[in-house]
Amino acid sequence: MPNYFYEAINDSGNTVSGTMEAESIQIANSILMSRNLIPSKIKEQSKSGDESLLQSLFSSDRVKMTDLIIFTKQLRSMLVAGVPMLRLLDILANQTESHGLKKAILSIIQDIKQGLSFSEALEKFPKIFSSLYCNMIKAGEMSGNVPIVLDRLIYIIEHEEKVKADIKSAVRYPMIIVIALSIAFVVLLTVVIPQFVSVFKTAGLVLPLPTRIAMFLYNFLAKYWYIILTITAIVVFGLAYYFKTKNGKFVRDSFLLELPIVGQLFKKAALSRFASIFAILQASGVPIMQSLTILSATMGNEALTRSFEHIRDRIKEGAGISAPLKSAKYFTPMVIDMIAIGEESGNIDEMLREIAKHYDDEVEYAIKGLSDAIGPVLIVGLAAIVGFFALAIFLPMWDLTKLAGKH
């Protein structure tokens, strides 16, 4: 959905400006009119794919999850203490260290002054405040329990940040090893091997197969390194751009879910997210169909989202929740059976919490299993690289030693 920059005149006759997402200029114009703003200028912010990708990677306006967690906690504490909304937002804007979050808060303050609700103001910043975040705040506003909803939101975002941190921690050491091995491989191939080979050729030795393979790889890199770098850059940026599209996300997420060991980890993490968010939405008083819409947008995995969207229509028809889930690809029998029991007993939110707790434990075991499985793979890879270069260097050296012994 494109972004539009706008300038408009508010009820006080002042000119206000900002950015918004809309499907077209006409829709953007209608949205502004619904906010009692008279548009004077609306212009699409055009971005090429590469520019958008680079900005998303290096923009100073990106908001870290830790900053969002701190903001949410402080927001809840000051609401409980009875601080007025505009006053507490002004305080949070002044003390946050995140440039992007500060800009968003200042814009939210202006929107609230113009008559928008807090949740409506948050919706203008979808890259910071997710659909789940905005809809839960909206449910809290409707029920008058915003601090309680914020408590549950804090639990969700802290829990998901912990899972992400655990997964990153599990793969950080292997990634360092792989990078170090790759650097060592290139250095040995381009610096060490050619020097030894020149000595072997001077002595008139017939080079063994491992040495010939190493020299072939060296000559290939020396001649075509620029082509290799170009193709690598095209593939990396091409995949990065493709994975930002909906179909690209579906292909990537489907592939990840089918991977051995890693796929099970992602599947269990997604099911834990589904159950915990669904439970909190139900406990917060969000209507069932609105909960299903939010869940569809916040599954965190496009393959699971599509699987869920296929069954949502059946749920709308009144088929219950557990029965349509049986036709979904990634929902396990345990999830389906426990939801069915929750529907029958009227304690579906309690059952969903139990499912989330179970899969939280499963995720921890899966992360440990991933760490345990990566170790042997790294050892085999290291042994293969060391063995290859040992054979490439020491086999001809052995022949050179025998040749020297004859003389």
C-alpha positions, 0 to 999 in steps of 0.5 A: 500500500503506497504512502502519501504526504499530505497538507490539510487545514484543520478546524482551527484554520491551521495547516497540518501535514503528515504521511498516511497509507492508502490505496489511492489518492481518492481514498486518502482524500476521503480519510482526511475529510472524515477527520475533519481536515480539508486537504490542500496537497496530497502527493504519493511518496514514490520509492523504488524497491532498492531505496525502500529496502535500504531505508528499512535497513538503515533508517534512523526512524526504526523503532526497536522492540525494547523501546516499544516495550519501555514505552508500553510499560511507562504508558501503563504506569502513568495511566494507572497513576491517573496522568492525563493522556496528552500530558503523559504522551508529552513526557514519553516523547521527551524521555524516549531515546528512539528518534522514530518513536519520538516523532510518532508520539509527537504526531499522535499528540497532534492527532488526539488534539484534533479529535482522534482516539488514541487507537486511531492515532496509533493506526497511522504508524503500522510499522511501529504499532502492529494491528494487534497493538492497535486493536487491543488498545481499541478494545481497552478504550471500548471497555474502559480497561486500557491499563489491563489491556496494556498489561497483556500487551506487555506480556505478548511483546516481551514474550515474543522478544524473548523467543526471538532473542533465544533463537538468535542466541542459539544460531549466533555461535554457529554463524560466527563459526561459519563466517570464520570458516568461510574466511579461512577457506578463501585465505587458504585457497587464494594465498597459501595453496598457490605458493605451495603449488609453485614449489611443487611444480618447480620440483616437477611433481604430478599434483594429486587430485585434492591439490588440482581441485584447490588450484581449479577453485583458485583459478576460477575465483581469480578469473571470475571474482567480479562475476561471482560478486555481481551474481551474489549481489543480484541474488541477495538483493533480488531475494530480499526484494521478493521476500518483501512481497506477499508471495515471496513471504509465503514461499519463504515461510513455507520453506522454513516450516518444512526444514528439518529441526528448524521447521519444527521450531518455527511451527511451535513458535507460531502456534504459541503466538496464535494461542497466546494472542487469541487467549488475550483477545478473548479475555480482553473482550474483543469480538470473535470475528474481530479476533480472527481478523487480528489473528490472521494479520498477526500470525507472523508467518504467511504460510500459516496466515493463508492456512488460517484464512481458508478456514476463517470463512467457515468459522464465520458461517457458524461452524465453530472454531475447532472443526474448521481447524481440522482442515488446516495444514499446520494446526496440530491435533492437540491444538484442535482437541483442546480448543474443542474442549474449551468450546464445549466447556465455555473456557476457551481462553483458559484452554488457549493459555494452556496451549500457549504454555505447552508450546512455550515449553516446546519452543525451549526444547526445540531451541536446545535441540537446535543447539545440540544438532548444530554442534555435530554439523559444524564439527563435520564441516570443519573436519571436511575443510581441514581434511581437504586442505591437509590432503591438498598440501601434505600429499604433494609434500610427501611426494616431494620428501620422497623425491628429495630422499632419492637424491 
